[in-house]
Amino acid sequence: MTPPEDGGEDHLRRVTRAMVVLGVAGILLWGLLRSWTAALAFGVGALTSLAFWTLHRVFTGRMLTPSVRRRWLYGFLSMGKLALIALVLRGMMGRYPAEALPLALGVLLFVAGILLEALRLMFQKPESLPPD
């Protein structure tokens, strides 16, 4: 079986699926084990994380172009991803200062998704051995 020639789209989809599953599980766990306000904060963080990941996928895909101007444009636009997280954190911390931990964990959901995919790849059996 040969790997698909999609430029890594399969991995990106798996990371997105892992983020969604972890997000739903986190909302339920925060809601049941702590409070529904904590679950709301985690959910906002998780949605921000998904938005960050989606912007990353779009901007990175668009940067793969021969046009230097477009690469610079999408490079600068990718800096907006950081502004997105900063704005959400600032707004939520002003509204719910006691829910810093669930909010921060929700924002870090994309890191967990990437780590899960890395672990899956680490234990995956190679399909063919590289030549000597």
DSSP file (Angstrom, degrees, kcal/mol; ACC not computed):
  #  RESIDUE AA STRUCTURE BP1 BP2  ACC     N-H-->O    O-->H-N    N-H-->O    O-->H-N    TCO  KAPPA ALPHA  PHI   PSI    X-CA   Y-CA   Z-CA
    1    1 A M              0   0    0      0, 0.0   126,-0.0     0, 0.0     0, 0.0   0.000 360.0 360.0 360.0 128.5    0.0    0.0    0.0
    2    2 A T        -     0   0    0      1,-0.1     3,-0.1   125,-0.0     0, 0.0  -0.710 360.0-107.3 -95.9 146.9    1.5    3.3   -1.0
    3    3 A P        -     0   0    0      0, 0.0    -1,-0.1     0, 0.0     2,-0.1  -0.391  44.1 -96.6 -68.7 149.3    1.0    6.5    1.1
    4    4 A P        -     0   0    0      0, 0.0     2,-1.2     0, 0.0     4,-0.3  -0.378  24.6-132.4 -67.1 143.9   -1.4    9.1   -0.4
    5    5 A E        +     0   0    0      1,-0.2    -3,-0.0     2,-0.1     0, 0.0  -0.496  67.6 120.1 -93.2  63.9    0.2   11.9   -2.3
    6    6 A D  S >  S-     0   0    0     -2,-1.2     3,-0.7     0, 0.0    -1,-0.2   0.283  82.5-110.1-113.3  10.1   -1.8   14.7   -0.7
    7    7 A G  T 3  S-     0   0    0     -3,-0.3    -2,-0.1     1,-0.2     0, 0.0   0.777  79.2 -49.2  70.4  25.4    1.1   16.7    0.9
    8    8 A G  T 3> S+     0   0    0     -4,-0.3     4,-2.0     3,-0.0     3,-0.3   0.542  97.0 132.8  92.8   6.7    0.2   15.7    4.5
    9    9 A E  H <> S+     0   0    0     -3,-0.7     4,-2.4     1,-0.2     5,-0.2   0.846  70.9  58.8 -59.8 -33.7   -3.5   16.5    4.4
   10   10 A D  H  > S+     0   0    0      1,-0.2     4,-2.0     2,-0.2    -1,-0.2   0.912 106.7  47.1 -62.3 -41.9   -4.3   13.2    6.0
   11   11 A H  H  > S+     0   0    0     -3,-0.3     4,-2.4     2,-0.2    -1,-0.2   0.902 110.9  51.7 -65.8 -41.1   -2.1   14.1    9.0
   12   12 A L  H  X S+     0   0    0     -4,-2.0     4,-2.2     1,-0.2    -2,-0.2   0.897 109.5  49.9 -64.0 -39.5   -3.8   17.5    9.2
   13   13 A R  H  X S+     0   0    0     -4,-2.4     4,-2.6     2,-0.2    -1,-0.2   0.896 109.9  51.0 -65.5 -39.4   -7.2   15.9    9.2
   14   14 A R  H  X S+     0   0    0     -4,-2.0     4,-2.5     2,-0.2    -2,-0.2   0.905 109.6  49.9 -64.8 -40.4   -6.2   13.5   12.0
   15   15 A V  H  X S+     0   0    0     -4,-2.4     4,-2.2     2,-0.2    -1,-0.2   0.917 111.5  49.2 -62.8 -42.7   -4.9   16.4   14.1
   16   16 A T  H  X S+     0   0    0     -4,-2.2     4,-2.2     2,-0.2    -2,-0.2   0.922 111.3  49.0 -63.0 -44.5   -8.2   18.3   13.6
   17   17 A R  H  X S+     0   0    0     -4,-2.6     4,-2.5     1,-0.2    -2,-0.2   0.911 110.7  50.5 -61.8 -41.9  -10.2   15.2   14.5
   18   18 A A  H  X S+     0   0    0     -4,-2.5     4,-2.7     1,-0.2     5,-0.2   0.897 109.6  51.3 -62.9 -39.6   -8.1   14.7   17.6
   19   19 A M  H  X S+     0   0    0     -4,-2.2     4,-2.4     2,-0.2    -1,-0.2   0.909 110.5  48.3 -63.9 -41.9   -8.6   18.3   18.6
   20   20 A V  H  X S+     0   0    0     -4,-2.2     4,-2.5     2,-0.2     5,-0.2   0.931 113.7  46.3 -65.2 -45.0  -12.4   18.0   18.2
   21   21 A V  H  X S+     0   0    0     -4,-2.5     4,-2.5     1,-0.2     5,-0.2   0.934 115.1  46.3 -63.3 -46.0  -12.6   14.8   20.3
   22   22 A L  H  X S+     0   0    0     -4,-2.7     4,-2.5    -5,-0.2    -1,-0.2   0.870 112.0  53.0 -64.0 -35.9  -10.3   16.2   23.0
   23   23 A G  H  X S+     0   0    0     -4,-2.4     4,-2.4    -5,-0.2    -2,-0.2   0.937 111.1  44.0 -65.1 -47.0  -12.4   19.4   23.0
   24   24 A V  H  X S+     0   0    0     -4,-2.5     4,-2.2     2,-0.2    -2,-0.2   0.928 115.9  48.1 -64.0 -44.6  -15.7   17.7   23.5
   25   25 A A  H  X S+     0   0    0     -4,-2.5     4,-2.6    -5,-0.2    -2,-0.2   0.900 111.9  50.6 -62.8 -40.1  -14.3   15.4   26.1
   26   26 A G  H  X S+     0   0    0     -4,-2.5     4,-3.0    -5,-0.2     5,-0.3   0.899 108.3  51.3 -65.5 -41.2  -12.7   18.3   27.9
   27   27 A I  H  X S+     0   0    0     -4,-2.4     4,-2.3     2,-0.2    -1,-0.2   0.939 113.4  45.4 -61.4 -46.1  -15.9   20.3   28.0
   28   28 A L  H  X S+     0   0    0     -4,-2.2     4,-2.6     2,-0.2     5,-0.2   0.925 115.1  47.0 -63.3 -44.4  -17.8   17.4   29.5
   29   29 A L  H  X S+     0   0    0     -4,-2.6     4,-2.9     2,-0.2     5,-0.4   0.927 113.7  46.6 -66.4 -44.4  -15.1   16.7   32.0
   30   30 A W  H  X>S+     0   0    0     -4,-3.0     4,-1.9     1,-0.2     5,-1.4   0.904 115.0  48.9 -62.6 -39.5  -14.7   20.3   33.1
   31   31 A G  H  <5S+     0   0    0     -4,-2.3    -2,-0.2    -5,-0.3    -1,-0.2   0.908 118.5  37.3 -67.2 -41.5  -18.4   20.6   33.4
   32   32 A L  H  <5S+     0   0    0     -4,-2.6    -2,-0.2    -5,-0.2    -1,-0.2   0.861 125.0  36.9 -79.5 -36.2  -18.9   17.4   35.4
   33   33 A L  H  <5S+     0   0    0     -4,-2.9    -3,-0.2    -5,-0.2    -2,-0.2   0.726 135.0   4.5 -93.5 -22.5  -15.9   17.6   37.6
   34   34 A R  T  <5S-     0   0    0     -4,-1.9     2,-0.3    -5,-0.4    -3,-0.2   0.587 111.4 -51.9-123.9 -78.7  -15.6   21.4   38.3
   35   35 A S     >< -     0   0    0     -5,-1.4     4,-1.8     1,-0.1    -1,-0.2  -0.981  35.8-112.9-162.4 161.7  -18.3   23.7   37.0
   36   36 A W  H  > S+     0   0    0     -2,-0.3     4,-2.0     2,-0.2    -5,-0.1   0.723 116.9  60.5 -75.4 -19.3  -20.1   24.6   33.8
   37   37 A T  H  > S+     0   0    0      2,-0.2     4,-2.4     1,-0.2    -1,-0.2   0.897 105.4  47.9 -68.8 -40.4  -18.4   28.0   33.8
   38   38 A A  H  > S+     0   0    0      2,-0.2     4,-2.7     1,-0.2    -2,-0.2   0.893 110.4  52.1 -64.1 -39.1  -15.0   26.2   33.6
   39   39 A A  H  X S+     0   0    0     -4,-1.8     4,-2.6    -9,-0.3    -2,-0.2   0.893 109.1  50.3 -63.6 -39.1  -16.5   24.1   30.8
   40   40 A L  H  X S+     0   0    0     -4,-2.0     4,-2.5     2,-0.2    -2,-0.2   0.923 110.9  48.4 -62.9 -44.8  -17.5   27.3   29.0
   41   41 A A  H  X S+     0   0    0     -4,-2.4     4,-2.3     1,-0.2    -2,-0.2   0.921 112.8  48.0 -62.7 -43.7  -14.0   28.7   29.4
   42   42 A F  H  X S+     0   0    0     -4,-2.7     4,-2.9     1,-0.2    -1,-0.2   0.914 110.9  52.1 -62.3 -42.1  -12.4   25.5   28.2
   43   43 A G  H  X S+     0   0    0     -4,-2.6     4,-2.7     2,-0.2    -2,-0.2   0.896 109.0  48.9 -62.1 -41.2  -14.8   25.5   25.2
   44   44 A V  H  X S+     0   0    0     -4,-2.5     4,-2.2     2,-0.2    -1,-0.2   0.918 113.3  47.8 -64.0 -42.3  -13.9   29.1   24.3
   45   45 A G  H  X S+     0   0    0     -4,-2.3     4,-2.3     2,-0.2    -2,-0.2   0.902 112.0  49.9 -63.1 -40.6  -10.3   28.1   24.5
   46   46 A A  H  X S+     0   0    0     -4,-2.9     4,-2.5     2,-0.2    -2,-0.2   0.906 110.6  48.9 -66.0 -41.8  -10.9   25.0   22.4
   47   47 A L  H  X S+     0   0    0     -4,-2.7     4,-2.4     2,-0.2    -1,-0.2   0.889 111.4  50.4 -64.3 -38.2  -12.7   27.0   19.7
   48   48 A T  H  X S+     0   0    0     -4,-2.2     4,-2.7     2,-0.2    -2,-0.2   0.906 109.9  50.7 -63.4 -41.2   -9.9   29.5   19.7
   49   49 A S  H  X S+     0   0    0     -4,-2.3     4,-2.6     2,-0.2    -2,-0.2   0.909 110.3  48.7 -63.4 -42.7   -7.5   26.7   19.3
   50   50 A L  H  X S+     0   0    0     -4,-2.5     4,-2.6     2,-0.2    -1,-0.2   0.890 111.8  49.5 -64.3 -39.0   -9.5   25.3   16.4
   51   51 A A  H  X S+     0   0    0     -4,-2.4     4,-2.6     2,-0.2     5,-0.2   0.913 111.0  50.3 -65.0 -41.7   -9.6   28.7   14.7
   52   52 A F  H  X S+     0   0    0     -4,-2.7     4,-2.3     1,-0.2    -2,-0.2   0.925 112.4  46.9 -59.5 -46.0   -5.8   29.0   15.2
   53   53 A W  H  X S+     0   0    0     -4,-2.6     4,-2.4     2,-0.2    -2,-0.2   0.897 112.0  49.8 -65.1 -42.0   -5.3   25.6   13.6
   54   54 A T  H  X S+     0   0    0     -4,-2.6     4,-2.4     2,-0.2    -2,-0.2   0.923 111.8  47.9 -64.6 -44.0   -7.6   26.4   10.7
   55   55 A L  H  X S+     0   0    0     -4,-2.6     4,-3.0     1,-0.2     5,-0.3   0.901 110.3  53.4 -62.1 -39.5   -5.9   29.7   10.0
   56   56 A H  H  X S+     0   0    0     -4,-2.3     4,-2.4    -5,-0.2     5,-0.3   0.930 109.8  47.3 -60.5 -45.3   -2.5   27.9   10.2
   57   57 A R  H  X S+     0   0    0     -4,-2.4     4,-2.0     2,-0.2    -2,-0.2   0.920 115.9  44.3 -62.7 -44.2   -3.6   25.4    7.6
   58   58 A V  H  X S+     0   0    0     -4,-2.4     4,-2.2     2,-0.2    -2,-0.2   0.954 116.9  43.6 -67.2 -50.3   -5.0   28.0    5.3
   59   59 A F  H  X S+     0   0    0     -4,-3.0     4,-1.5     1,-0.2    -2,-0.2   0.895 114.7  49.0 -66.2 -39.9   -2.1   30.4    5.6
   60   60 A T  H  X S+     0   0    0     -4,-2.4     4,-0.7    -5,-0.3    -1,-0.2   0.915 111.8  49.8 -65.9 -41.3    0.6   27.7    5.3
   61   61 A G  H >< S+     0   0    0     -4,-2.0     3,-0.6    -5,-0.3    -2,-0.2   0.883 112.1  47.7 -62.5 -38.2   -1.1   26.3    2.3
   62   62 A R  H 3< S+     0   0    0     -4,-2.2    -1,-0.2     1,-0.2    -2,-0.2   0.740 102.3  63.6 -76.0 -22.6   -1.3   29.7    0.6
   63   63 A M  H 3< S+     0   0    0     -4,-1.5     2,-2.2     1,-0.2    -1,-0.2   0.706  80.4  86.7 -73.8 -17.6    2.4   30.4    1.4
   64   64 A L    <<  +     0   0    0     -4,-0.7    -1,-0.2    -3,-0.6    -4,-0.0  -0.468  68.8 111.7 -82.7  70.5    3.4   27.5   -0.8
   65   65 A T  S    S-     0   0    0     -2,-2.2     6,-0.1     2,-0.2    -3,-0.0  -0.956  75.8-123.6-139.0 152.8    3.4   29.6   -4.0
   66   66 A P  S    S+     0   0    0      0, 0.0     2,-0.5     0, 0.0     3,-0.1   0.722  85.1  99.4 -71.1 -18.0    6.1   30.9   -6.3
   67   67 A S     >  -     0   0    0      1,-0.2     4,-1.9     2,-0.1    -2,-0.2  -0.573  59.1-161.4 -75.7 118.5    5.0   34.5   -5.7
   68   68 A V  H  > S+     0   0    0     -2,-0.5     4,-2.4     1,-0.2     5,-0.2   0.883  90.1  55.7 -66.4 -38.5    7.3   36.2   -3.2
   69   69 A R  H  > S+     0   0    0      1,-0.2     4,-2.6     2,-0.2    -1,-0.2   0.922 108.4  47.2 -60.4 -44.3    4.7   38.9   -2.5
   70   70 A R  H  > S+     0   0    0      2,-0.2     4,-2.6     1,-0.2     5,-0.3   0.890 109.9  53.4 -66.6 -37.2    2.0   36.4   -1.6
   71   71 A R  H  X S+     0   0    0     -4,-1.9     4,-1.8     2,-0.2    -2,-0.2   0.925 111.7  45.2 -62.4 -43.2    4.4   34.5    0.6
   72   72 A W  H  X S+     0   0    0     -4,-2.4     4,-2.6     2,-0.2     5,-0.2   0.910 111.9  52.9 -65.5 -41.8    5.2   37.7    2.5
   73   73 A L  H  X S+     0   0    0     -4,-2.6     4,-2.5     1,-0.2    -2,-0.2   0.951 113.8  41.0 -58.9 -50.6    1.5   38.6    2.7
   74   74 A Y  H  X S+     0   0    0     -4,-2.6     4,-1.7     1,-0.2    -1,-0.2   0.784 111.2  58.2 -72.2 -25.0    0.5   35.3    4.2
   75   75 A G  H  X S+     0   0    0     -4,-1.8     4,-0.6    -5,-0.3    -1,-0.2   0.927 110.6  42.3 -64.9 -44.5    3.5   35.3    6.4
   76   76 A F  H >< S+     0   0    0     -4,-2.6     3,-0.9     1,-0.2     4,-0.5   0.887 112.4  54.1 -68.9 -38.3    2.4   38.6    8.0
   77   77 A L  H >< S+     0   0    0     -4,-2.5     3,-1.4     1,-0.3     4,-0.4   0.842  99.4  62.6 -64.1 -31.1   -1.2   37.4    8.1
   78   78 A S  H >X S+     0   0    0     -4,-1.7     3,-1.2     1,-0.3     4,-0.5   0.767  91.3  65.8 -66.7 -22.2   -0.1   34.3   10.0
   79   79 A M  H XX S+     0   0    0     -3,-0.9     4,-1.2    -4,-0.6     3,-0.8   0.769  87.9  70.1 -66.7 -23.7    1.1   36.7   12.8
   80   80 A G  H <> S+     0   0    0     -3,-1.4     4,-2.2    -4,-0.5    -1,-0.2   0.731  83.5  70.7 -64.6 -21.8   -2.6   37.5   13.2
   81   81 A K  H <> S+     0   0    0     -3,-1.2     4,-1.8    -4,-0.4    -1,-0.2   0.907  98.3  48.2 -60.6 -40.3   -3.0   34.0   14.7
   82   82 A L  H <X S+     0   0    0     -3,-0.8     4,-2.4    -4,-0.5    -1,-0.2   0.883 109.0  53.1 -68.0 -37.4   -1.1   35.1   17.7
   83   83 A A  H  X S+     0   0    0     -4,-1.2     4,-2.6     2,-0.2    -1,-0.2   0.871 104.8  56.8 -64.6 -35.8   -3.3   38.2   18.0
   84   84 A L  H  X S+     0   0    0     -4,-2.2     4,-2.2     2,-0.2    -2,-0.2   0.942 109.5  43.9 -59.3 -48.8   -6.3   36.0   17.9
   85   85 A I  H  X S+     0   0    0     -4,-1.8     4,-2.7     1,-0.2     5,-0.2   0.920 113.2  51.6 -64.2 -43.0   -5.2   34.1   20.9
   86   86 A A  H  X S+     0   0    0     -4,-2.4     4,-2.4     1,-0.2    -2,-0.2   0.904 110.5  48.4 -61.7 -41.7   -4.1   37.2   22.8
   87   87 A L  H  X S+     0   0    0     -4,-2.6     4,-2.4     2,-0.2     5,-0.2   0.916 113.3  46.6 -66.0 -42.6   -7.5   38.9   22.2
   88   88 A V  H  X S+     0   0    0     -4,-2.2     4,-2.8    -5,-0.2     5,-0.3   0.937 113.6  48.3 -65.4 -45.5   -9.5   35.8   23.4
   89   89 A L  H  X S+     0   0    0     -4,-2.7     4,-2.5    -5,-0.2     5,-0.2   0.918 112.7  48.3 -61.0 -43.2   -7.3   35.4   26.4
   90   90 A R  H  X S+     0   0    0     -4,-2.4     4,-1.6    -5,-0.2    -1,-0.2   0.933 114.6  45.1 -63.8 -45.5   -7.6   39.0   27.4
   91   91 A G  H  X S+     0   0    0     -4,-2.4     4,-1.5     1,-0.2    -2,-0.2   0.915 116.4  44.7 -65.8 -43.5  -11.3   39.1   26.9
   92   92 A M  H  X S+     0   0    0     -4,-2.8     4,-3.6    -5,-0.2    -1,-0.2   0.876 110.7  53.5 -70.8 -36.6  -11.9   35.8   28.8
   93   93 A M  H  < S+     0   0    0     -4,-2.5    -1,-0.2    -5,-0.3    -2,-0.2   0.833 109.3  50.2 -69.2 -29.6   -9.6   36.7   31.6
   94   94 A G  H  < S+     0   0    0     -4,-1.6    -1,-0.2    -5,-0.2    -2,-0.2   0.860 119.4  36.9 -71.1 -35.0  -11.4   39.9   32.1
   95   95 A R  H  < S+     0   0    0     -4,-1.5    -2,-0.2     1,-0.2    -3,-0.2   0.888 134.8  18.7 -83.9 -42.9  -14.8   38.2   32.2
   96   96 A Y    ><  +     0   0    0     -4,-3.6     3,-1.4    -5,-0.1    -1,-0.2  -0.649  65.0 164.6-129.8  73.9  -13.8   34.9   34.1
   97   97 A P  G >  S+     0   0    0      0, 0.0     3,-0.6     0, 0.0    -1,-0.1   0.779  75.7  59.4 -66.0 -24.7  -10.5   35.5   35.9
   98   98 A A  G 3  S+     0   0    0      1,-0.2     3,-0.3     2,-0.1    -5,-0.1   0.606  95.4  65.4 -78.4  -9.7  -11.0   32.4   38.1
   99   99 A E  G <>  +     0   0    0     -3,-1.4     4,-1.5    -7,-0.2    -1,-0.2  -0.161  60.3 123.3-105.7  39.1  -11.1   30.1   35.0
  100  100 A A  H <> S+     0   0    0     -3,-0.6     4,-2.6     2,-0.2     5,-0.2   0.903  70.1  53.5 -67.2 -41.3   -7.6   30.6   33.8
  101  101 A L  H  > S+     0   0    0     -3,-0.3     4,-2.5     2,-0.2     5,-0.2   0.949 110.6  43.0 -64.5 -51.5   -6.6   26.9   33.9
  102  102 A P  H  > S+     0   0    0      0, 0.0     4,-2.0     0, 0.0    -1,-0.2   0.889 115.6  51.1 -63.4 -34.5   -9.4   25.6   31.7
  103  103 A L  H  X S+     0   0    0     -4,-1.5     4,-2.2     2,-0.2    -2,-0.2   0.940 111.5  46.2 -65.2 -46.2   -9.1   28.5   29.3
  104  104 A A  H  X S+     0   0    0     -4,-2.6     4,-1.8     1,-0.2    -1,-0.2   0.899 112.4  50.5 -64.4 -40.1   -5.3   27.9   28.9
  105  105 A L  H  < S+     0   0    0     -4,-2.5    -1,-0.2    -5,-0.2    -2,-0.2   0.872 109.4  51.7 -66.2 -35.4   -5.8   24.2   28.5
  106  106 A G  H >< S+     0   0    0     -4,-2.0     3,-1.3    -5,-0.2     4,-0.2   0.902 108.7  50.3 -65.5 -40.2   -8.4   24.8   25.8
  107  107 A V  H >< S+     0   0    0     -4,-2.2     3,-0.7     1,-0.3    -1,-0.2   0.846 107.5  54.9 -66.3 -32.7   -6.1   27.1   23.9
  108  108 A L  T >X S+     0   0    0     -4,-1.8     4,-1.5     1,-0.2     3,-0.6   0.307  76.6 104.4 -83.6  10.9   -3.3   24.5   24.1
  109  109 A L  H <> S+     0   0    0     -3,-1.3     4,-2.3     1,-0.2    -1,-0.2   0.843  72.6  59.3 -61.9 -34.4   -5.6   21.9   22.5
  110  110 A F  H <> S+     0   0    0     -3,-0.7     4,-2.0     1,-0.2    -1,-0.2   0.854 102.8  53.5 -65.6 -31.6   -3.8   22.2   19.1
  111  111 A V  H <> S+     0   0    0     -3,-0.6     4,-2.5     2,-0.2    -1,-0.2   0.918 108.3  49.7 -65.8 -42.6   -0.6   21.2   20.8
  112  112 A A  H  X S+     0   0    0     -4,-1.5     4,-2.4     1,-0.2    -2,-0.2   0.900 109.7  51.5 -62.6 -40.7   -2.2   18.0   22.2
  113  113 A G  H  X S+     0   0    0     -4,-2.3     4,-1.9     2,-0.2    -1,-0.2   0.908 111.2  47.0 -62.4 -42.3   -3.6   17.2   18.8
  114  114 A I  H  X S+     0   0    0     -4,-2.0     4,-2.4     1,-0.2    -2,-0.2   0.901 111.6  51.2 -66.7 -40.9   -0.2   17.5   17.2
  115  115 A L  H  X S+     0   0    0     -4,-2.5     4,-2.5     2,-0.2    -2,-0.2   0.891 108.2  51.9 -64.6 -39.1    1.4   15.4   20.0
  116  116 A L  H  X S+     0   0    0     -4,-2.4     4,-2.2     2,-0.2    -1,-0.2   0.912 110.9  47.3 -63.3 -41.4   -1.2   12.6   19.5
  117  117 A E  H  X S+     0   0    0     -4,-1.9     4,-2.4     2,-0.2    -2,-0.2   0.893 111.1  51.9 -66.5 -38.7   -0.5   12.5   15.8
  118  118 A A  H  X S+     0   0    0     -4,-2.4     4,-2.2     2,-0.2    -2,-0.2   0.907 110.1  48.8 -63.5 -41.5    3.3   12.5   16.5
  119  119 A L  H  X S+     0   0    0     -4,-2.5     4,-1.7     2,-0.2    -2,-0.2   0.906 110.3  51.3 -63.6 -40.9    2.8    9.5   18.9
  120  120 A R  H  X S+     0   0    0     -4,-2.2     4,-0.5     1,-0.2    -2,-0.2   0.919 112.4  45.9 -61.7 -43.3    0.7    7.7   16.3
  121  121 A L  H >< S+     0   0    0     -4,-2.4     3,-0.5     1,-0.2    -1,-0.2   0.844 107.5  58.6 -68.0 -33.1    3.4    8.2   13.7
  122  122 A M  H 3< S+     0   0    0     -4,-2.2    -1,-0.2     1,-0.2    -2,-0.2   0.877 113.5  37.0 -64.3 -37.5    6.2    7.1   16.1
  123  123 A F  H 3< S+     0   0    0     -4,-1.7     2,-0.3    -5,-0.1    -1,-0.2   0.410  91.7 112.0 -96.6   1.7    4.5    3.7   16.7
  124  124 A Q  S << S-     0   0    0     -4,-0.5     3,-0.0    -3,-0.5    -3,-0.0  -0.578  72.6-120.0 -77.1 135.3    3.4    3.3   13.1
  125  125 A K        -     0   0    0     -2,-0.3    -2,-0.1     1,-0.1    -1,-0.1  -0.591  31.9-112.7 -74.2 129.6    5.2    0.5   11.2
  126  126 A P        -     0   0    0      0, 0.0     3,-0.1     0, 0.0    -1,-0.1  -0.361  16.0-141.6 -63.9 143.3    7.0    1.8    8.1
  127  127 A E  S    S+     0   0    0      1,-0.2     2,-0.3    -3,-0.0    -2,-0.0   0.846  82.8  10.7 -77.2 -34.2    5.4    0.6    4.9
  128  128 A S  S    S-     0   0    0     -3,-0.0    -1,-0.2     0, 0.0  -126,-0.0  -0.998  79.1-117.5-144.3 145.7    8.8    0.2    3.1
  129  129 A L        -     0   0    0     -2,-0.3     3,-0.1    -3,-0.1    -2,-0.0  -0.586  35.3-110.9 -81.4 141.6   12.3    0.3    4.3
  130  130 A P        -     0   0    0      0, 0.0    -1,-0.1     0, 0.0     0, 0.0  -0.378  42.0 -95.7 -68.8 151.4   14.6    3.0    2.9
  131  131 A P              0   0    0      0, 0.0     0, 0.0     0, 0.0     0, 0.0  -0.297 360.0 360.0 -65.7 152.3   17.4    1.8    0.6
  132  132 A D              0   0    0     -3,-0.1    -3,-0.0     0, 0.0     0, 0.0   0.466 360.0 360.0 -72.9 360.0   20.8    1.2    2.1
